[in-house]
Amino acid sequence: MADRTILETFPNPHPRREYLIEHRVREFTSLCPRTGQPDFARISVDYVAAAACIELKSLKLYLQSFRTQGIFYEDVTNAILDDLVAACQPRWMRVRTRWSVRGGIASVITAEFGSRAREGGLAP
């Protein structure tokens, strides 16, 4: 798995306000654990911060560390969510991975932390 200690945070400049932070990653690569072939995805990370926000350079380096790992789509998505939640302890977070077509099938995996969506808050 990727090294979550790469992830850095900084204090949320507006911790009393609930606002949506959206990060888009257009180029993500990991390896298929069965074939060793590269898998390509776009990743969306949306969250409502509590006390800390994710620092973007560290997020980039963390995501790049998956390039040499054989890992299934579902595991990638949930591992990223788990590691980001551990790093910044948000009020709510969603990670969505959109995988390039392989064998005629395109996959989208979504994992979510918190209950903002069900409460009718900022989570879309």
C-alpha positions as CSV (number, residue, x, y, z in Angstrom):
1,M,0.0,0.0,0.0
2,A,1.0,3.6,-0.4
3,D,2.8,5.3,2.5
4,R,0.2,7.5,4.3
5,T,3.0,9.3,6.2
6,I,3.6,11.2,2.9
7,L,0.4,13.1,3.5
8,E,0.7,16.5,5.1
9,T,-2.0,18.8,6.3
10,F,-2.3,22.5,7.3
11,P,-4.7,24.2,9.6
12,N,-8.1,24.9,8.1
13,P,-8.3,28.7,7.8
14,H,-12.1,28.7,8.4
15,P,-12.8,25.8,10.7
16,R,-16.2,27.1,11.9
17,R,-17.5,27.3,8.3
18,E,-18.6,24.2,6.4
19,Y,-17.4,24.6,2.8
20,L,-16.7,22.1,0.1
21,I,-13.2,21.4,-1.1
22,E,-12.8,19.7,-4.4
23,H,-9.6,18.2,-5.8
24,R,-9.4,16.6,-9.3
25,V,-6.6,14.3,-10.4
26,R,-6.6,13.8,-14.1
27,E,-3.7,11.3,-14.3
28,F,-3.6,8.4,-11.9
29,T,-1.8,5.1,-12.5
30,S,-1.6,1.8,-10.7
31,L,-1.0,-1.7,-11.8
32,C,-3.5,-4.5,-12.4
33,P,-2.6,-7.2,-9.8
34,R,-3.5,-10.0,-12.2
35,T,-1.7,-8.9,-15.4
36,G,0.8,-6.3,-14.2
37,Q,-0.5,-3.9,-16.9
38,P,-1.1,-0.3,-16.0
39,D,-4.5,0.9,-15.0
40,F,-5.4,4.6,-15.6
41,A,-8.0,6.6,-13.7
42,R,-9.2,10.1,-12.9
43,I,-9.8,10.8,-9.2
44,S,-12.2,13.2,-7.4
45,V,-11.6,14.0,-3.8
46,D,-14.4,16.1,-2.2
47,Y,-14.5,16.9,1.4
48,V,-15.7,19.3,4.2
49,A,-12.7,20.0,6.4
50,A,-12.8,20.1,10.2
51,A,-9.5,21.3,11.7
52,A,-7.1,20.4,8.9
53,C,-6.9,20.5,5.1
54,I,-4.8,18.2,2.9
55,E,-1.7,19.8,1.4
56,L,-1.7,19.4,-2.3
57,K,2.0,18.6,-3.1
58,S,1.9,15.8,-0.5
59,L,-1.4,14.5,-2.0
60,K,0.3,14.4,-5.5
61,L,3.3,12.5,-4.1
62,Y,1.1,10.1,-2.2
63,L,-1.0,9.3,-5.3
64,Q,2.1,8.8,-7.4
65,S,3.3,6.2,-5.0
66,F,0.5,3.8,-6.3
67,R,2.2,3.7,-9.8
68,T,4.2,0.5,-9.0
69,Q,1.5,-1.2,-6.9
70,G,-0.6,-4.1,-8.1
71,I,-4.0,-3.2,-6.6
72,F,-7.7,-3.6,-7.6
73,Y,-9.8,-0.6,-8.3
74,E,-12.0,-1.1,-5.3
75,D,-9.0,-1.3,-3.0
76,V,-7.3,1.8,-4.4
77,T,-10.4,3.9,-3.9
78,N,-11.0,2.7,-0.3
79,A,-7.3,2.9,0.6
80,I,-7.1,6.5,-0.6
81,L,-10.3,7.4,1.4
82,D,-9.0,5.7,4.6
83,D,-5.6,7.4,4.3
84,L,-7.0,10.8,3.7
85,V,-9.5,10.5,6.5
86,A,-6.7,9.4,8.9
87,A,-4.6,12.4,7.8
88,C,-7.1,15.2,8.1
89,Q,-10.1,13.8,10.0
90,P,-12.7,15.7,7.9
91,R,-16.4,16.2,8.6
92,W,-17.2,14.4,5.4
93,M,-15.2,13.0,2.5
94,R,-15.9,11.2,-0.8
95,V,-13.3,9.6,-3.1
96,R,-14.5,8.7,-6.6
97,T,-12.2,6.9,-9.1
98,R,-13.1,6.7,-12.8
99,W,-11.1,4.0,-14.6
100,S,-10.3,3.9,-18.3
101,V,-11.9,1.3,-20.4
102,R,-10.4,-2.2,-20.2
103,G,-11.9,-5.1,-22.0
104,G,-14.9,-2.9,-23.0
105,I,-15.8,-2.0,-19.4
106,A,-15.3,1.3,-17.7
107,S,-15.6,1.3,-13.9
108,V,-16.5,4.0,-11.4
109,I,-15.8,3.3,-7.7
110,T,-17.1,5.7,-5.0
111,A,-16.3,5.5,-1.3
112,E,-17.6,7.9,1.3
113,F,-16.8,8.8,4.9
114,G,-19.3,10.7,7.2
115,S,-22.9,11.5,6.9
116,R,-23.0,14.9,5.2
117,A,-24.9,13.6,2.2
118,R,-27.7,12.0,4.3
119,E,-28.0,15.2,6.5
120,G,-28.6,17.4,3.5
121,G,-25.4,19.4,4.0
122,L,-22.9,20.6,1.5
123,A,-22.1,17.1,0.2
124,P,-23.5,16.9,-3.3
